[in-house]
Amino acid sequence: MIAEEELKRALYILHLGLVEIRNLALANDAEQIADLADALEILPTVCLVQSNSQLREYLKAYTSKHQGTLISDDMWDKTVCTNEIVDSAIRSRTSG
């Protein structure tokens, strides 16, 4: 199973991606929404096989095409999730 800190990173990246998708939907930017969905669709596999190298490649491809977004290609390395919602979800998952 994926380590708790890596799960927090994956969930936080997913959270930011969904916020970005919502903002892009409001701006009617279907192409960038599709690109971001392509970049993030690997997250379940990252959690299951404990390998983030493909996610890094997908994020790099996305950020090279779209600058100035919430998502960055080095997010996995920099993300230290302190999001209360994610922390609460982790606690309930491990206590049950």
GIQUIJO-V961427 format. One record per residue. N is the residue number from 1. D_FIRST is the distance of its C-alpha to the first C-alpha in Angstrom with 2 decimals. Layout:
n=N d_first=D_FIRST
n=N d_first=D_FIRST
This chain:
n=1 d_first=0.00
n=2 d_first=3.78
n=3 d_first=6.42
n=4 d_first=8.88
n=5 d_first=11.63
n=6 d_first=10.22
n=7 d_first=9.46
n=8 d_first=13.02
n=9 d_first=14.36
n=10 d_first=13.29
n=11 d_first=14.76
n=12 d_first=17.77
n=13 d_first=18.46
n=14 d_first=18.36
n=15 d_first=20.68
n=16 d_first=23.08
n=17 d_first=23.08
n=18 d_first=24.11
n=19 d_first=26.78
n=20 d_first=28.01
n=21 d_first=28.21
n=22 d_first=30.20
n=23 d_first=32.54
n=24 d_first=33.02
n=25 d_first=33.78
n=26 d_first=36.43
n=27 d_first=37.87
n=28 d_first=37.85
n=29 d_first=35.96
n=30 d_first=34.46
n=31 d_first=33.99
n=32 d_first=31.88
n=33 d_first=29.82
n=34 d_first=29.14
n=35 d_first=28.29
n=36 d_first=25.81
n=37 d_first=24.18
n=38 d_first=23.96
n=39 d_first=22.28
n=40 d_first=19.66
n=41 d_first=18.92
n=42 d_first=16.32
n=43 d_first=13.99
n=44 d_first=11.96
n=45 d_first=11.61
n=46 d_first=10.66
n=47 d_first=7.65
n=48 d_first=6.83
n=49 d_first=8.12
n=50 d_first=7.65
n=51 d_first=11.44
n=52 d_first=13.82
n=53 d_first=17.06
n=54 d_first=18.01
n=55 d_first=17.54
n=56 d_first=19.84
n=57 d_first=22.33
n=58 d_first=22.41
n=59 d_first=22.94
n=60 d_first=25.59
n=61 d_first=27.39
n=62 d_first=27.44
n=63 d_first=28.71
n=64 d_first=31.27
n=65 d_first=32.75
n=66 d_first=32.49
n=67 d_first=33.29
n=68 d_first=33.44
n=69 d_first=30.37
n=70 d_first=27.66
n=71 d_first=25.19
n=72 d_first=25.40
n=73 d_first=24.12
n=74 d_first=22.87
n=75 d_first=21.03
n=76 d_first=17.62
n=77 d_first=19.40
n=78 d_first=21.55
n=79 d_first=19.54
n=80 d_first=19.17
n=81 d_first=18.58
n=82 d_first=20.86
n=83 d_first=21.20
n=84 d_first=21.96
n=85 d_first=20.79
n=86 d_first=17.26
n=87 d_first=17.25
n=88 d_first=18.66
n=89 d_first=16.11
n=90 d_first=13.26
n=91 d_first=15.53
n=92 d_first=16.28
n=93 d_first=12.74
n=94 d_first=12.05
n=95 d_first=15.64
n=96 d_first=15.90
